[in-house]
Amino acid sequence: MNKTEIAEILARPYSQALLNGSEPARFAYDGLDGDPRVIPIGFWMAGDQLQIATVPKAAKVAALRKNPKVALTIDTGAFPPKVLLLRGTAEVELVQGVPEGYLIAGRKVMADEDQYNGWLEGVKALYDEMIVITVTLTWAKLLDFETTIPKAVEDLIAAKQATRTEQQS
């Protein structure tokens, strides 16, 4: 999948709602022991890349340095589901202080300004440095169950329609 195709998917209204909404991403990577991990995590977009911040000694940092391939999903719990599936390659970078994007990601999930201000105070007091994980996307798919559905379901519908057509002939 090329950058233009990924950009087209990310530009769709449902994708934008998921990328800018309060739902965390589910971030999948392989741990150092080779077993898969999936964690909920806050994120933000920086141009066409997805970014996450974490503490420098987080287990995922060492794991991503060893194997940078990742997958993410951002979804709603409502029906019909809206699901943005992403794959990419992660790079890790140590930065001083708290990245602005981390603060933006935090604001997305705060109930009100008082809660955000309390969290902000704690974050700024805690972190002298952070790791920014930058995911360069290599694949994207939106499942909105209105205009797009999983390929296996598309195939099943087509097979059922073909069977009905044959039976009617």
C-alpha positions, -999 to +999 in steps of 0.1 A: +000+000+000+014+034-009+013+067+010-014+081-012-037+052-005-030+054+033-036+092+032-070+086+015-081+062+042-069+085+070-088+114+054-122+097+056-146+113+081-148+081+103-110+078+103-107+114+113-132+109+141-113+079+154-079+096+151-091+127+170-115+110+194-110+099+230-106+062+223-070+049+229-052+030+203-046-007+209-009-010+201+005-044+192+042-054+191+064-084+198+080-084+233+116-093+238+106-129+246+090-131+211+054-132+224+029-106+212+017-077+233-013-055+229-017-024+251-042+005+251-023+037+247-028+074+240-015+087+207-015+117+184-009+123+147+022+143+135+015+148+098+011+113+083+028+096+112+013+083+145+031+091+177+031+078+212+051+088+242+063+066+271+089+064+298+124+056+286+126+023+306+093+009+293+096-027+281+081-017+247+110+006+240+136-022+240+112-045+222+106-019+194+144-014+190+147-051+184+116-055+162+100-022+150+070-038+132+037-028+149+000-029+144-027-006+159-064-005+160-086+024+171-123+015+174-156+024+190-177+002+212-209+014+194-229-005+168-222-005+140-185-006+149-161+019+134-126+004+133-093+019+119-067-008+114-031+004+110+003-013+105+037+003+104+073+006+115+082+022+148+112+044+156+121+054+191+137+088+201+146+102+235+133+137+240+138+162+268+107+171+288+071+163+278+063+164+241+034+187+231+017+158+213+015+139+246-003+168+262-027+169+232-033+132+235-040+136+272-065+164+267-086+141+244-095+118+273-100+144+301-135+150+314-130+187+320-104+215+324-098+209+361-090+172+355-067+181+326-049+208+346-043+184+376-030+157+352-008+183+334+008+194+366+016+158+376+030+150+341+053+180+340+066+173+375+072+136+367+089+135+333+123+150+327+125+130+295+103+107+274+106+084+245+086+093+215+076+063+194+069+074+158+050+050+136+055+053+099+023+038+085+027+011+058-010-001+057-044+012+067-080+000+065-112+015+078-141-008+086-172+013+091-198-014+083-216+011+062-193+015+032-165-010+041-166-044+057-140-071+063-129-089+031-140-123+044-176-109+049-175-094+014-165-128+000-193-146+019-219-121+007-207-125-029-208-163-026-243-163-012-255-139-040-239-162-066-256-192-051-290-174-051-285-164-087-277-200-097-307-213-078-330-188-096-317-197-130 
